[in-house]
Amino acid sequence: MKFSFSFPFLLVLTICIIGCVKLVHTAPTKIGNGYSLIAIEESPDGGLIGYLKVKKKNKIYGPDIPNLQLYVKHETDNRLRIHITDADKQRWEVPYNLLPRESPPSLKQTIGKSRKGQLPLLSNQKYSGNELMFSYTSDPFSFSVKRKSNGQTIFNSSSEDSDPYSNLVFKDQYLEISTKLPKDASLYGLGENTQPHGIKIYPNDPYTLYTTDQSSINLNMDLYGSHPMYMDLRNVNGEAYAHAVLLMNSNGMDVFYRGDSLTYKVIGGVLDFYFFSGPTPLAVVDQYTEFIGRPAPMPYWSFGFHQCRWGYHNLSVIEDVIANYKKAKIPLDVIWNDDDHMDGKKDFTLHPVNYPGPKLRAFLKKIHAEGMHYIVINDPGIGVNKSYGTYQRGLANDVFIKYQGKPFLAQVWPGAVHFPDFLNPKTVEWWGDEIRRFHELAPIDGLWIDMNEVSNFCNGLCTIPEGRICPNGTGPGWICCLDCKNVTKTKWDDPPYKINASGIQAPIGYKTIATSATHYNGVREYDAHSLYGFSETIATHKGLQAIEGKRPFILTRATFVGSGHYAAHWTGDNKGTWEDLKYSISTVLNFGMFGVPMVGSDICGFYPAAPPLEELCNRWIQVGAFYPFSRDHANYYSPRQELYQWKSVTKSSRNALGMRYKLLPYLYTLSYEAHITGAPIVRPLFFTFPNIPELYELSTQFLVGSNVMVSPVLEKAKTKVNALFPPGTWYSLFDMTQVIVTKEPHYRSLDAPLHVVNVHLYQNTILPMQRGGMLTKEARMTPFTIVVAFPLGASEGVAKGNLFLDDDELPEMKLGNGKSTYMDFHATTSNGTVKIWSEVQESKYALDKGWYIEKVTVLGLNGIGGAFDILVDGSKVEDTSKLEFETEEHKFVDKLEDGGHKKSMMLDIKGLELPIGKNFAMSWKMGI
């Protein structure tokens, strides 16, 4: 990824942000007087349809739309939709073919047309579903959504005179609606932004949603993605209830959270709300991703470590990087090229000298044979160049976004460019063909689509200058060199309400496509802007999958609701600072909630920071090794920061990535769970422990899955970390004899020397692991270990886990295709007997691979006994002579809360050869 603004600009902008984030709009607080509900009745599909009329018109931000159509429907047992639009004219909505969902009734539904006189109003002002209940007040119209089980109000759009917000406002270019909130509600989401206060949405911080090429070093600003969704977590008498609210709208918006209310101010489209009832955080994400699209299946190799840099000048540099990783014995699976491989920074080309086709293909043949993979960047701007085949074919197919009938001209890295219009079906076909052509030139393993907010180095309407070269090859490539004039006289380029774009209320066409430009079928950029990266992602996914029928890997910068159904995401242009390391955790956790679980930040930072980076890189790889997407990436102007550059970082990398590669089967199983349920791979602690309010703001620790907790050092010169432990037993994953037990949530001071990251496994878990290796291809063929974690010294205990394995090149990730295996693991300790067993679905794939379990490690036993039995597929294993039993007593990090030390042991059962794919059962009597 490359930055597009100079450091002086970023510095001025950052200073301005610090001083300007409290910008207050000068318009009156109360924009309108709301609407009256004059008719409502049941719709043919079992919902409600209503008719609203404006109470008193005004012209603030434009005239009110006089008549509105209301549509309400319980679409599932746990999802309620409330859709409000112009009753007389069709308005822009997120295209239904882009994000499939039910269509509301057509406009001018025949409310009461068969009747004369009074229009119908339902006598019952409540509309109940299985989990949620909709109710309304007619004049002025407002609605509320309540949870049926306990009567809790989760949304209330009414406005009192004393409230600092209006009743419903619906104008052509200004929509406003609010909800009251309890002050103890914890809100998450509303991205993409860098949140300095941590994962919780913070009152009075600005939340602007509009896809923008602004570096993630900028705080509280609209960044690359638009996700108008928030999760609301409330604790009522010690019991947690979570729900989510999505506003399906792609237009720019400000969202104002005051602590006791939340207000949307949107510059177009419709109000299309979806409410997801939860009540657990996991259930919320399950329901949300069921609607927006389940996360994409990812290839196994993508969970390996990735290395990239803008500035790998030629192929020999890439080869040297790989060789140095091998020499340092640091795992590496994927090598990346930023635009260095391109000819003149043009998409789908190779530099004839630095990356000649024959040499690159020979290089790829070699690394593919070893099991490594290769990914390159692609920006949407297509260079205007008559000798450039991609451009010629694009013109011939009429694929570009238009301004007054001609392709819109902008500038990005190649110089003058046009932007493909991915809302046009012809563009999708042309893009897929260009991907195919390039794959023949260089058989890449995935695509990195960048700058797709979309980013433009110029502003307004531009022409190519006559008599001078643009760009001229000297100075920063992100300086505009086209001849441009502002386009701000239309209502689309200069709307009446100014969202807080770029943190300074910048014009919404600033450094992007003019918002009066047009897409396919006359769609305005004004409406479709935040969908650009999403539509490109869909086209790229289709193009990649068509090449060989393999599972695509796509990394995208710009995202929208549903992007995780097709692609992974990284958090953009961060900086090599301790603060950016902290911020990365919150952003990664947020994207898990947005349905984009394959996410990570540039390890060690993308922008250069004041040296030395060494200590920071030590700590960053200890966090980044547990990001779902783990990649070191640096800027052209940064010092070299590959992990082998420092001996200390090499040691930390071997340690942290060594554990990652042992956990690959666990990570891959989590990606399967994400694909079928939406569950984030990395998640906040409150996902597992929702009833503990102390965890609701915790942004310095995180869970991998439900039960592996990472507690990293995030500050300079620290060799201890203060970690919050929820109640229960926690075993150190790097030394499973070390244990922490707590009855209440407590902070514990943990030793964390420079090369150490604290990772703990929670009780009641069965964790699948392998030996690890330098490549995922190598690591996944090693024997398995199953770690069974009981509560410490428990005489009664239960543990569970699972394992999913498949042919990771298949486009689908599922059972039933003959190339996948799934196993549930169970364990109990009860009445002096320990039992561990498996239940297999679809055994053939794993059996054909010859995978087997070589060791079972059991944690927390209060004694070891005898009478050991093993059964495989119901038959007793008679010969157990190769088995080895080793025990070691657990060591306590500190005293137990009751002041005592329970005697407890770790048991290793070695020498096993239990086939993955066959049901096994083992049991033994406990002794003292």
Order of alpha helices (4+ residues) and beta strands (2+ residues): alpha-beta-beta-beta-beta-beta-beta-beta-beta-beta-beta-beta-beta-beta-beta-beta-beta-beta-alpha-beta-alpha-beta-alpha-beta-beta-alpha-beta-beta-beta-beta-alpha-beta-beta-beta-alpha-alpha-beta-beta-alpha-beta-beta-alpha-beta-alpha-alpha-beta-beta-beta-beta-beta-beta-beta-beta-beta-alpha-beta-beta-beta-beta-alpha-beta-beta-beta-beta-beta-beta-beta
